[in-house]
């Protein structure tokens, strides 16, 4: 007795990726992740080692995790400059960041 082999319609990798990319949440996550990669260019090497983008809140608020309160305070003083430096990256990704919030409680090594 030989077993009967059943063939199914397999989904190609391309179809799977296309389906994933069509989901709004996935698109947003990828765009956000791309924006986060620019943090070092915007904040500078010194601050990029002591802070990193953590999340996005409603209304275009980006939360930045900071190593400690001192880093958060220094970045707060540079907030306007940081937002100006972010502008070209935001335009290229068609994103809107209106404000930065610096939070030492979100820092994880």
C-alpha positions as CSV (number, residue, x, y, z in Angstrom):
1,X,0.0,0.0,0.0
2,X,1.5,3.3,-1.0
3,X,0.6,6.5,0.7
4,X,-1.1,9.2,-1.3
5,X,0.8,12.4,-1.4
6,X,-1.3,15.5,-1.1
7,X,0.0,18.7,-2.7
8,X,-1.0,22.1,-1.4
9,X,-0.6,25.6,-2.7
10,X,2.5,26.9,-1.0
11,X,2.9,30.6,-0.4
12,X,6.1,32.1,-1.9
13,X,8.4,34.2,0.3
14,X,7.7,37.2,-2.0
15,X,3.9,36.8,-1.5
16,X,4.4,36.5,2.3
17,X,6.6,39.7,2.4
18,X,4.2,41.6,0.2
19,X,1.3,40.6,2.5
20,X,3.2,41.7,5.6
21,X,4.3,45.0,4.1
22,X,0.7,45.8,3.2
23,X,-0.2,45.8,6.9
24,X,-0.2,49.4,8.2
25,X,1.3,48.4,11.6
26,X,4.3,46.6,9.9
27,X,4.9,49.6,7.6
28,X,4.8,52.0,10.6
29,X,7.2,49.8,12.6
30,X,9.7,49.6,9.8
31,X,9.5,53.3,9.2
32,X,9.9,54.0,12.9
33,X,12.9,51.6,13.1
34,X,14.5,53.4,10.1
35,X,14.0,56.7,11.9
36,X,15.6,55.3,15.1
37,X,18.7,54.5,13.1
38,X,19.3,58.2,12.5
39,X,19.5,59.0,16.3
40,X,23.3,58.8,16.4
41,X,23.6,61.3,13.5
42,X,21.1,63.6,15.2
43,X,22.3,63.4,18.8
44,X,26.0,62.9,18.1
45,X,28.2,60.0,19.2
46,X,28.5,61.1,22.8
47,X,24.7,61.2,23.4
48,X,24.0,58.3,21.2
49,X,25.9,56.0,23.6
50,X,23.9,57.3,26.5
51,X,20.4,57.5,24.9
52,X,18.3,55.8,22.3
53,X,14.8,56.1,20.8
54,X,12.4,54.0,22.9
55,X,8.9,54.6,21.4
56,X,6.5,56.9,19.7
57,X,3.4,58.3,21.4
58,X,0.3,59.8,19.8
59,X,0.7,63.3,18.5
60,X,4.2,62.8,17.2
61,X,6.0,62.5,20.5
62,X,9.2,60.4,20.4
63,X,10.3,59.0,23.7
64,X,14.1,58.8,24.2
65,X,15.4,56.4,26.9
66,X,18.3,58.1,28.7
67,X,21.1,56.5,30.8
68,X,20.4,58.8,33.7
69,X,18.7,62.1,34.6
70,X,21.8,64.2,33.8
71,X,21.7,62.9,30.1
72,X,18.0,63.5,30.0
73,X,18.5,67.1,31.2
74,X,21.3,67.8,28.8
75,X,19.2,66.5,25.9
76,X,16.2,68.5,27.1
77,X,18.3,71.7,26.8
78,X,19.2,70.7,23.2
79,X,15.7,69.6,22.2
80,X,15.1,72.4,19.6
81,X,18.4,71.7,17.9
82,X,17.6,68.0,17.9
83,X,14.2,68.5,16.3
84,X,15.8,70.7,13.6
85,X,18.5,68.1,12.9
86,X,15.8,65.4,12.6
87,X,13.8,67.4,10.0
88,X,15.5,66.0,6.8
89,X,15.2,62.4,8.0
90,X,11.5,62.9,9.0
91,X,10.8,64.4,5.5
92,X,12.5,61.5,3.7
93,X,10.5,59.0,5.8
94,X,7.3,61.1,5.6
95,X,7.1,61.0,9.4
96,X,6.0,63.7,11.9
97,X,7.8,64.2,15.2
98,X,6.6,67.3,17.0
99,X,8.3,66.7,20.4
100,X,10.9,64.7,22.2
101,X,10.4,63.3,25.7
102,X,13.5,62.2,27.6
103,X,13.0,59.4,30.1
104,X,15.8,57.8,32.3
105,X,13.3,55.2,33.6
106,X,13.1,53.5,30.2
107,X,16.9,52.9,29.9
108,X,18.0,49.3,29.6
109,X,21.6,48.3,29.1
